[in-house]
Amino acid sequence: MVVAIAGNTIVVYVVKSSPRMRSVTNYFIVNLSVGDTLASLICVPFSFVSTLLLRYWPFGGFLCRLVSFWQAVSVIVSAYTMVAISVDRYIAIMSPLRPRMTKKCAKWIIVFLWLTALLTALPIFIVSGVTSPDWWYEKCGRYVCHEQWPKKEYNFIYSVVLMTLQYAIPFFVLVYTYVRIAIVVWGKKPPGEAENTRDQRLAKGKRKVRMRVCACVCEKHCPHR
C-alpha cells in the first residue's frame, strides 16, 4: 500500500510540476494514479484488517458501504481510463491526419468517467451493510460486511451488468485497439535505408505497445473488487 501511494504520488507530482509533461495521455495516467491512490487509502487497510486478520468487520455500517462502493468505483475508473488511453493511441496511429484529442476534451472525459463510475456503483453503497451470518457471530457481537439485496434476481442482474461494464467491454476494447496498433507498428517496413531517428521512433512505439498490453493484462487479472 505504501509503495502504491508513494509511486502514484510521484507520478502526479511529475506531471503537475512539469508543463512539458501535461499531455493528454499523461492526464489519463494521472487519473489512473489518483484512482489507485484513493483505492489504496480507502479500501486496502480496512479490507486487509477485516479479511486477513480479524475475519469479521469491526468498522461499522458506513465504512462497510463506503469501502464496498469505492472498490467498484476504482475498478470502473481504472478500466475506462485505460480504454481512453488505448482509443487515443488507436486514433493517433490509425488516423494520423485526424485532429488529436485536446487537453480540455481529456479533462471532460475524466469527469465523465468519474460520474459514470459513481452512478454505476451507487447500488452497492445502498445495499451493502453489516450483519451476523450465523449464531456464532451473533453471540460474539461480530459482523461481516456484504451486499444485502432484497431479491436474488436483483443481485444477479446487477452482477451481470457490473461484470459487463467493469471487465467485458473494457477488455474487448483494449484487445481490439492494441492488437490493431501492434499490427500497424510491427508491420511498418521503411523503404530503402531507414533513418536512425525513424527506427528509434518505431522501437519506442513497440516498447509502449508492449508496456500498455502488460498493464492491461495486470489490470484485468488483479481487480480491486
N, C-alpha and C positions, 0 to 999 in steps of 0.2 A: 504494500500500500504506500509506504513512504517513497519507494523508488518511483512508483507511478505518479504520485503527486509531484515529486521533485522534477521528474522528466517532463511532465506536461507543463509545469510552471515555467521551465526553461524555454520550451517551445513558444509559449505565449509571450514571454518576455522578449525573445529574439525577434519575433515578427513585429511586436508592438514598438520596439525601440529602434528598428531599422526601417526607414521608409522604403528602401530598395527591396525589402522582403515582403512588402504588403501587396502581394499578388492575389489573384482570385483563388488559385489553388491553395496558397498559404492561409487564406481566410478560412477555407474549409478545414484545413489541417488544425488551425487554432480552435475551430468549433469542435472537432473531434477531441482535442486535448481538454477543452472545458468540460465537455460531457463526461469524459473518463475521470477527470478530477472530481467532479461532483458525485459521480458514482462511487469513487473510492472513499470520499468523505462521508457520504450518507449511507451507502449500502454495505460496504465491506466490513466495517467494525462491528455493526450490530449483527449481521449475518454470521460472521466468524464466531462471535461470543455465543450466540443462541444455538447455532447448528453444531459447532465442533466442540465447544467447551461445556455448555450447560445442558444442552438437549431440550431446552424449553425457552420460552420467550418472556424475559423479565422486564421489558421496556414499556409495556403499556399499549393501549389500543391505538393511539395516534401515531406513534412511531412504527407500529406494525403496518398501518395504512401507508404511511409516508415511504417506508423502505420498499415495500412491495410495489407501490406506484412508481417510485423512481427507478427501480430496476428495469421496468418495462420502458419507461421514457428513455433511459440511457441507451438501451439496445436499439430502439427505433431511430433516435438521433444519430447514433454511430452508423447504423446501416445505411440510412438515406444520405448522410454526409458523404460516405464512400461512393454511393451511387452518383451524387452530384459531381464528385471529382472525376469519376470514370466517364460520365457523359460529357463533361467539359473537355477532357482529353480526347474523347472519341470525335467530337465535333472539330476540334483543332486539327486532328490528323486526317480524318476522312474528308473534311470540307475546309481546307486551309484558306480559301478565299472568303468564307463567310465571316461576318464580324464576330470578334471574340466577346465572351461574356464580360460585362463591366463589373467593377467592384461594387457599385450600387446594386446591381442585379444580384450579385452573390450575397450581399447583406440581406436583401429581401428574401432570397431563397432560404437563408439560415433562419430568419424569423419564422417563415412559413413552416420549416421543418420542426422547430420547437413547438409551435402552436398545434401542428398535426400530432406530434408525439404526445403532448399533454392531453389533448382531447381523446386520442385513441386509448391511452392508459387510464383515463378517468374512471371507467367502470371498476378497475382493480382497486382504486382508492375507496370507492363506495362499498364494495362487498368484502374487503379484507377486514379482519378483526381477530381478536383473541378468544380462544375457547379451550375448555378442558376436554380432550378427546376420549378419556376413559376415567374410571373410578380412581385410579392411582393419582392422576394429575389433579383431579377434583379434591381428593383427600389431602394432598400436599399443598393445595392452593397454587398450583402451577398451570401455565397456559402455553399454548402453541399459537403461532401466527399463521393463518392461512385464509384463503378466499372462502366465503360462505355465501354461495349462490342460492337463491330461493328455489330454483329448479335446476336439475342436472342438464336439461336441454339448453338452458341459457349458458351454462358453463361450457358445454360442448361447442355451441355456435360461436361464442366469443373466442374460445381457444383456437378454433379453425381460422377465424378471421385474423386473430393476432399472429398466428403462425404464418399465415399467408403474407401479412404486411411486414412482419419482422424479418422473416427469413426467405420465403419462397421468391417473392418479387425482387428484392434486392439481389439475391443470389443469381437469378437468371439474367438480370440486367448486367451485373458485374461480369459474369461469364461471357455473355454476348459481346459487350463492349471491349473487354480486354483481349478476347480471342481475335476479334476483328483488328484491333490495334496491333496485336502481335503479328498477325499475318502481314499487315502492311509494313511494319517496321522491319521484320526479319526478311521480308520478300524484296526489299529495295536493293537493286543491283546498280550502283552508279556506273554509267557508261565510261569506258576507257580508263584512264589513270585517275583514280579518285583522289580528291584533295584530302589532306590530313584533317582539316577542320571539319569537313563533311563526315569523314569516318568517325571522328570523335563525337560528333552530334548523334550519329546513328548508334554508336556504342553506348552513349549516355542514355539515349531513348530506350534501348534494350534493357539497360540496368533498371530504369524507372519502371518499365513494364513488369520485370521480374519482382521488384520490391513491392509493387502495388498488388500483384497477384498473390504474393505471400501474405501480405497484410489482409487481403480479403479472406484467404483460407483460414488464417488465425482468428479473424473476427467471427467467422461462421462456426468454427469449432470451439470457440471459447466464449460463449454468450454470457451476459451478466445474469440472465434470468434462467 
